[in-house]
């Protein structure tokens, strides 16, 4: 592969000083931008978002974005000399009385603090944002005309905000083909993609929710979606949803919504790239520059799927 050609540098006009390059921001300024992109007030009351550790006066030159604040991601952040690790899932969702390095989570905090790397969480506030986590999932599936599945009632006048999204495919397609579309659009996991419904049924109106979404079946039915894409579908909610669909249609397989279940991590990973771009762009508008990169570490916890007998 040939060496890249250096970009040409324009000579300064005689008598004028060249403009200084954009400066790296302090963490505090990065936090201001993150508040603009997805304010913490949009988070659910039970959530734990915002700055976990870090000094707002420290300079941020490199940011790593990831879904999970696990040990392998910390390794990646420190190897990259990142000044900020921006994650989707909270490290300390439940209150703790200690972050001693004698626990796995305490060790994460210690390693980041000792390396001078801040940790910031954007969770349900990023879910509710527009664009947010479910927007990204919808976009990689080529959905258009997006509206929230559950609007954010706390923000009147912002109808685009909320949890989940509903949109339409360019044209109807078989459920089996749509499931293949989902599998091709998302990063690979051992779980893959699970489908419930009539594989030959045509679907076009699609509801999605990045992360665990089996609490939203009422909203999905009200949306008129033909199929629902989400993660962590448990046996009883999924079974009841399909039975209810079949009750209305007269057949256990014919009714809608059909279900497409994907791995939790895979459903939220597409958001990272867009968040990185928005962060860099917003800081550039302030005359600041950072390098932002998406983690390449797969943090889906499952390592192997053994096929059922006869599969």
Secondary structure, 3 states (H helix, E strand, C coil): CCCCCCCCCCCCCCCCCCCCCCECEEHHHHHHHHHHHCCHHHCCCCCCCEEEECCCCCEECEEEEECCCCHHHHHHHHHCCCCEEEECCCCCCCCCCCCCCCCHHHHHHHHHHHHCCEEEECCHHHHHCCCCHHHHHHHHCCCEEEEEEEECCCCCCCCCCEEEEEEEEEEEEEHHHHHHHHHHHCCCCCCCCEEECCCCCEEEEEEEEEEECCCCHHHHHHHCCCEEEEECCCHHHHHHHHHHHHHHHCCCCCCCCEEEEECHHHHHHCHHHHHHHHHHHHHHHCCECCEEEECCCCCCCCCCCCCCCCC
